[in-house]
Amino acid sequence: MELTIPAVFFLVYAGMMLGRFPGLALDRTGIALLGAIVLIITDQVPVADAWTAIDVSTIGLLFGLMVVSAQFRLGGLYTAVTRRISDADMKPVVLLGAMMAVAGLLSALLANDIVCLAVAPLLVEACSRRGLHPIPHLLGLACASNIGSAATLIGNPQNMLIGQTIQLPFAAYLLDGGVPAALGLVAAWGIIAWLYAGRWYAATPVPHVDAPKFNPWQSTKGTIILIVLVVGFLTAPVPREVLALAAAGMILASRRMHSHKMLGLVDWQLLVLFAALFIVNHALQASGLTEQAVTRLGAVGIDVTHPGWLFGVTVVLSNLVSNVPAVMLLLPAATHPLAGPVLALASTLAGNLLIVGSIANIIVVDQAARLGVRISWREHARTGIPVTLATLAIAAAWLALRAH
């Protein structure tokens, strides 16, 4: 092993923390891929082992659900729902609650990243049209998409990974994740409403946003496929990745929606990141360093196999290296019956703390910036910190109740 594996692992996870390497045009995906390549060409991970290290079931589930979510975006459902809510005659605080409820529900069933990508520009446009301050509504969208995605095993990439790796039943997790997610949405709405009380209106001129027009047939088709898919997750003895790929196949076999547009909305960067991290983490586990680290932490009183410690370590690590790498690193320690829900809730809810805590936050901030609305780190943290603390407290209390 020499020092190659620990050196590559350290550099890859330092890159996950920093988001880039000075002097190199590499993002997190590029850093992880480069690390995997180094391990393969130095024969620390033989090519055959690299292929087997990649969890094809997780990749398949991710890909299938991305295609399903793309159907809703191209079918204009996100456009129709966002504009219908934003045009309704309701007070700003009620509008915030309605948008957060819908964003949370959509994110629980579809990839929360695509929900934010589709809804954020439309939300800025709607706020501009009504003379509303867009930032509280954008922060509500980001927080709700993260919180809502914690409710199911298909709401975000890390939950999919956890569900596939630990083989968590879809229905059983709904109780563990659904209750704290629902309560968390209410808490987040209350916090944002309190923070922005009296500051709902602002002049923010924004041009018309070009978004896919609502197509009743394509949206209905996507809705039917999604309903059948969720029912299958709940009742069918078929692996989730097979059901998701079957749904993607039905969507791609379309007479009107061109496949290159569908596949253009698939987050290939995320799929490559997953594959590369699978290889890097496999090398670390095969070297025995993971077990040594767990043993050493146990010697100083930190037992990451215990739900309490796992919850705390997941929260910290998710904000250091992002939630997907954190979950991949901690999965070997997920041996307790509640470890899956602990990992899923802690890693997802921790994502609201800082802008870089989740891809959904970054997407909302970037989409807003393109339309001239700037959300600073301080502005986000002013909302993200109390929302994170409140939702994590709710999740911890619920999991403690479930444990007893």
C-alpha positions in Angstrom: 0.0 0.0 0.0 2.9 2.4 0.9 1.5 5.9 1.2 -0.3 6.0 -2.1 -3.8 5.1 -0.8 -3.8 7.4 2.3 -2.2 10.2 0.3 -4.8 9.9 -2.5 -7.7 9.6 0.0 -6.4 12.7 1.9 -6.1 14.8 -1.2 -9.5 13.7 -2.6 -11.3 14.6 0.6 -9.4 17.8 1.0 -10.6 18.6 -2.5 -14.2 17.8 -1.4 -13.7 20.2 1.5 -12.2 23.1 -0.6 -14.2 22.5 -3.7 -11.1 23.0 -5.9 -7.3 22.8 -6.0 -5.4 26.1 -6.4 -3.9 26.3 -9.8 -6.0 23.5 -11.3 -9.3 23.8 -13.2 -10.8 20.9 -11.2 -14.1 20.8 -9.3 -15.1 18.1 -6.8 -16.0 15.6 -9.5 -12.7 16.1 -11.3 -10.8 15.8 -8.1 -12.5 12.5 -7.2 -12.1 11.1 -10.7 -8.4 12.0 -10.8 -7.9 10.3 -7.4 -9.6 7.1 -8.8 -7.4 7.2 -11.9 -4.2 7.5 -9.8 -5.2 4.5 -7.7 -5.9 2.5 -10.9 -2.7 3.4 -12.8 -0.6 2.8 -9.7 -2.3 -0.6 -9.4 -3.4 0.1 -5.9 -6.9 -0.8 -7.3 -6.8 -3.3 -10.2 -9.2 -2.4 -13.1 -11.4 -5.4 -12.3 -11.7 -4.4 -8.7 -12.5 -0.8 -9.7 -15.4 -2.0 -11.7 -16.7 -4.1 -8.9 -16.2 -1.3 -6.4 -18.8 0.8 -8.2 -22.3 0.1 -6.8 -24.2 -0.3 -10.1 -27.6 -0.5 -8.3 -27.1 3.0 -6.8 -25.9 4.4 -10.1 -28.9 2.8 -11.9 -31.4 4.2 -9.3 -29.9 7.6 -9.6 -30.0 7.6 -13.4 -33.5 6.3 -13.6 -34.9 8.9 -11.2 -33.0 11.7 -13.0 -34.7 10.8 -16.2 -38.1 10.7 -14.5 -37.4 14.2 -13.0 -36.3 15.4 -16.5 -39.7 14.4 -17.8 -41.4 16.8 -15.4 -39.1 19.6 -16.2 -39.5 19.3 -20.0 -43.2 18.7 -19.6 -43.5 22.1 -18.0 -45.0 20.8 -14.7 -42.5 22.7 -12.6 -43.4 25.9 -14.6 -47.1 25.4 -14.2 -47.0 24.7 -10.5 -44.7 27.5 -9.7 -46.6 30.1 -11.7 -50.0 28.9 -10.4 -48.9 29.3 -6.8 -47.1 32.6 -7.3 -50.0 34.1 -9.1 -52.5 33.2 -6.4 -54.0 36.0 -4.3 -52.2 35.3 -1.0 -50.1 37.2 1.5 -46.3 36.9 1.2 -45.9 34.8 4.3 -48.7 32.4 3.0 -47.0 32.3 -0.4 -43.8 31.4 1.3 -45.5 28.5 3.1 -47.3 27.2 0.0 -44.1 27.3 -2.1 -42.1 25.5 0.6 -44.8 22.8 1.0 -44.8 22.1 -2.7 -41.0 22.2 -3.0 -40.7 19.8 -0.1 -43.3 17.4 -1.6 -41.7 17.5 -5.0 -38.2 17.0 -3.5 -39.4 14.0 -1.6 -40.4 12.2 -4.8 -38.0 13.7 -7.4 -34.3 14.7 -7.4 -34.3 17.9 -5.3 -31.4 19.4 -7.4 -33.6 19.4 -10.5 -36.5 20.9 -8.5 -34.3 23.8 -7.5 -32.9 24.2 -11.0 -36.3 24.5 -12.5 -38.1 26.5 -9.8 -35.6 29.1 -8.7 -35.6 31.3 -11.8 -39.4 31.2 -12.0 -39.6 32.2 -8.4 -37.4 35.2 -8.9 -39.5 36.2 -11.9 -42.7 35.8 -9.8 -41.4 37.9 -6.9 -40.3 40.6 -9.3 -43.8 40.7 -10.9 -45.4 41.0 -7.5 -42.9 43.5 -6.1 -41.8 40.9 -3.4 -38.3 40.5 -1.9 -37.1 37.4 -3.6 -34.4 36.3 -1.1 -36.8 34.9 1.7 -38.6 32.9 -1.0 -35.4 31.6 -2.5 -34.1 30.6 0.9 -37.4 28.9 1.6 -37.0 27.0 -1.6 -33.5 25.8 -0.8 -34.4 24.9 2.8 -37.6 23.1 1.8 -35.9 21.1 -1.0 -33.3 19.8 1.4 -35.8 19.1 4.2 -38.4 17.5 1.9 -35.8 15.3 0.3 -35.0 13.8 3.7 -38.5 12.3 3.8 -37.9 9.4 1.4 -35.1 7.2 0.1 -35.4 8.8 -3.3 -35.3 12.4 -2.4 -31.6 13.0 -2.8 -28.4 11.1 -3.9 -27.2 10.3 -0.4 -30.5 8.8 0.7 -30.5 6.6 -2.4 -27.0 5.5 -1.6 -27.9 4.7 2.0 -31.1 2.8 1.0 -29.3 0.7 -1.6 -26.3 -0.1 0.5 -28.1 -1.0 3.7 -31.1 -2.3 1.9 -33.6 -0.2 3.9 -37.2 -0.9 3.1 -38.8 2.1 1.4 -42.0 2.0 3.4 -40.3 1.6 6.8 -38.1 4.6 6.2 -41.1 6.8 5.4 -42.0 6.8 9.1 -38.4 7.6 10.2 -37.9 10.3 7.6 -41.4 11.6 6.9 -42.4 12.8 10.3 -39.2 14.9 11.0 -39.3 16.2 7.5 -42.9 17.4 7.8 -42.3 19.0 11.2 -39.0 20.5 9.9 -40.8 22.2 7.0 -43.2 23.9 9.4 -40.2 25.0 11.7 -38.3 26.3 8.7 -41.3 28.3 7.4 -41.8 29.8 10.9 -38.1 30.8 11.2 -37.9 32.4 7.8 -41.3 34.2 8.3 -40.0 35.5 11.6 -36.6 36.6 10.2 -38.1 38.5 7.3 -41.2 39.9 9.0 -41.8 43.4 7.7 -39.3 42.9 4.8 -41.5 41.2 2.3 -41.5 43.9 -0.4 -38.7 45.1 -2.7 -38.3 46.3 -6.3 -36.3 43.7 -8.2 -36.8 44.1 -11.9 -36.1 40.8 -13.7 -36.7 39.9 -17.3 -39.2 37.2 -18.3 -37.8 33.8 -17.7 -37.9 31.4 -20.6 -39.1 28.1 -19.2 -40.7 24.9 -20.8 -44.4 25.5 -21.5 -46.9 23.3 -19.7 -47.7 20.1 -21.7 -50.7 18.4 -20.2 -50.0 15.0 -21.8 -46.3 14.9 -21.0 -46.9 16.0 -17.4 -49.8 13.5 -17.0 -47.6 10.8 -18.4 -44.8 11.6 -16.0 -47.2 11.8 -13.0 -48.7 8.3 -13.8 -45.2 6.8 -14.2 -44.1 8.4 -10.9 -47.2 7.1 -9.0 -46.7 3.6 -10.4 -43.0 3.8 -9.5 -43.7 4.8 -5.9 -46.3 2.1 -5.5 -43.7 -0.3 -6.8 -41.2 0.9 -4.3 -43.7 0.3 -1.5 -45.1 -3.0 -2.6 -43.2 -4.8 -5.4 -40.5 -7.4 -4.5 -38.4 -6.0 -7.4 -35.2 -4.1 -6.7 -35.7 -0.3 -6.7 -33.0 0.3 -9.4 -34.8 -2.1 -11.8 -38.1 -0.3 -11.3 -36.4 3.1 -11.8 -34.6 2.0 -14.9 -37.9 0.6 -16.3 -39.6 3.9 -15.7 -36.7 5.7 -17.4 -37.0 3.3 -20.4 -40.7 4.1 -20.7 -40.0 7.8 -20.7 -37.1 7.6 -23.2 -39.3 5.6 -25.6 -41.2 8.7 -26.6 -42.5 9.9 -29.9 -42.3 13.6 -29.0 -39.7 14.2 -26.3 -36.3 13.8 -27.9 -33.9 11.6 -25.9 -31.0 14.0 -26.2 -33.0 16.6 -24.3 -33.8 14.1 -21.6 -30.3 12.9 -21.3 -29.1 16.5 -21.3 -30.8 17.0 -18.0 -29.2 13.9 -16.4 -26.5 15.0 -13.9 -23.6 13.1 -15.4 -21.2 14.9 -13.1 -22.9 13.5 -10.1 -22.8 10.0 -11.5 -19.1 10.3 -12.2 -18.5 11.6 -8.7 -20.3 8.6 -7.2 -18.3 6.2 -9.3 -15.0 7.8 -8.5 -15.7 8.0 -4.7 -16.8 4.3 -4.8 -13.3 3.4 -6.0 -11.4 5.7 -3.6 -13.4 4.5 -0.6 -13.0 0.9 -1.7 -9.3 1.3 -1.7 -9.3 2.8 1.8 -11.5 0.0 3.2 -9.4 -2.8 1.5 -6.3 -1.3 3.0 -7.7 -1.7 6.5 -7.3 2.0 7.3 -11.0 2.5 7.8 -11.2 -0.2 10.6 -8.0 1.3 12.2 -9.6 4.8 12.2 -12.8 3.5 13.8 -10.8 1.6 16.5 -8.8 4.7 17.3 -11.9 6.9 17.6 -13.4 4.3 19.9 -10.3 4.4 22.1 -10.9 8.1 22.8 -14.6 7.6 23.4 -16.0 8.3 20.0 -18.0 5.3 18.9 -19.3 6.1 15.4 -21.4 2.9 15.4 -23.5 4.4 18.2 -26.5 6.4 16.7 -25.7 9.5 18.9 -22.1 9.7 17.8 -23.0 8.8 14.2 -25.5 11.6 14.1 -23.0 14.2 15.4 -20.1 13.1 13.2 -22.4 13.0 10.1 -23.5 16.6 10.7 -19.9 17.9 11.1 -18.5 15.8 8.2 -21.3 16.8 5.9 -20.4 20.4 6.3 -16.7 19.8 5.8 -16.7 17.5 2.7 -20.4 17.7 1.5 -23.1 15.1 2.3 -22.5 12.5 -0.4 -18.7 12.0 0.4 -19.5 12.1 4.1 -22.1 9.4 3.8 -19.8 7.2 1.7 -17.1 7.5 4.3 -19.4 6.7 7.2 -21.4 3.8 5.7 -19.1 1.1 6.9 -19.9 2.2 10.4 -23.6 2.0 9.8 -24.3 -1.2 11.7 -27.0 -0.1 14.2 -30.6 -0.7 13.2 -31.2 3.1 13.2 -27.9 3.9 11.4 -29.6 4.3 8.0 -32.2 6.9 9.2 -29.5 8.6 11.3 -27.2 9.0 8.3 -30.0 10.1 5.9 -31.5 12.7 8.2 -28.3 14.1 9.7 -26.5 14.4 6.3 -29.5 15.9 4.5 -30.7 18.4 7.2 -27.1 19.5 7.9 -27.0 20.7 4.3 -29.0 23.8 5.1 -26.2 25.2 7.4 -24.0 26.8 4.8 -24.3 27.5 1.0 -21.8 24.7 0.2 -23.6 22.2 2.5 -25.7 20.9 -0.4 -25.9 21.1 -4.2 -29.5 22.4 -3.9 -28.2 25.5 -2.1 -25.6 26.2 -4.7 -28.1 25.8 -7.5 -30.5 28.3 -5.9 -27.8 30.8 -5.3 -26.3 30.5 -8.8 -29.7 30.7 -10.5 -30.6 33.8 -8.5 -27.3 35.4 -9.3 -27.9 35.0 -13.1 -31.0 37.1 -12.7 -29.3 39.8 -10.6 -30.3 38.6 -7.1 -27.3 38.1 -4.9 -27.5 35.8 -1.8 -24.4 36.3 0.3 -22.9 33.7 2.6 -24.0 35.8 5.6 -27.6 36.2 4.3 -27.8 32.5 3.8 -26.2 31.6 7.2 -28.6 34.0 9.0 -31.4 31.7 7.9 -29.5 28.4 7.4 -28.0 28.1 10.9 -31.3 28.4 12.9 -33.2 26.2 10.3 -30.5 23.6 10.6 -30.3 23.6 14.4 -34.1 23.4 14.6 -34.6 20.6 12.1 -31.7 18.6 13.5 -33.2 18.9 17.0 -36.5 17.6 15.7 -34.8 14.7 13.9 -32.7 13.8 16.9 -35.8 13.9 19.2 -37.8 11.7 16.7 -35.0 9.2 16.3 -34.6 9.0 20.1 -38.3 8.4 20.4 -38.1 5.7 17.7 -35.2 4.1 19.5 -37.2 3.6 22.6 
